Amino acid sequence: MAHDVEAHHAGTEVPGGPHEAGVFPPFDPKNFAGELIWLAITFGALYLLMSKVALPRVGAILANRKDKIDSDLAAATKAQEEANAAADAHAKTLAEAKAKAQAVGQAQQAEASKAADARRAALEAELNAKLATAEQQIAATKTAALANVDSIATDAAHAIVQQLTGKPADSAAVSAAIAALKA
């Protein structure tokens, strides 16, 4: 049993023995030569890997991007110039169309004005002719009416005298009375 206790203690010990009171291994001067060699090998391998593989790929990507950006900028500049030229051409065409429309409008207005003046003159001439005809008719009717006034007045006087007196009127006396009223 004593042996079991000893075996039990033997299994719980930390391997490697007691700690030495030495220096941390990476800082131990006797390990510097190996560490420097491995540092140089690792640095050289990383340098070769970066310079031969990674950096050329990154450089190619950057060059492609620069070329793409330059071509896009050139295309955008060209498109802007074309758009400006198209806008100028559109403005010129619009100005020409406005000028042409204004000229056509003025010509139409002048033509319509001439036509309206001609119609107005024709209508005035027609109305003046109708007015002259109407004035002639009025004058003829007035003359006819004035010519008939004597006979109408004579007939009316005969009818009034006969109605009032019951006897026919003297034609000479009625004609003399009408002549006196006219004067």
Secondary structure, 3 states (H helix, E strand, C coil): CHHHHHHHHHHCCCCCCCCCCCCCHHHCHHHHHHHHHHHHHHHHHHHHHHHHHHHHHHHHHHHHHHHHHHHHHHHHHHHHHHHHHHHHHHHHHHHHHHHHHHHHHHHHHHHHHHHHHHHHHHHHHHHHHHHHHHHHHHHHHHHHHHHHHHHHHHHHHHHHHHHHHCCCCCHHHHHHHHHHHHC
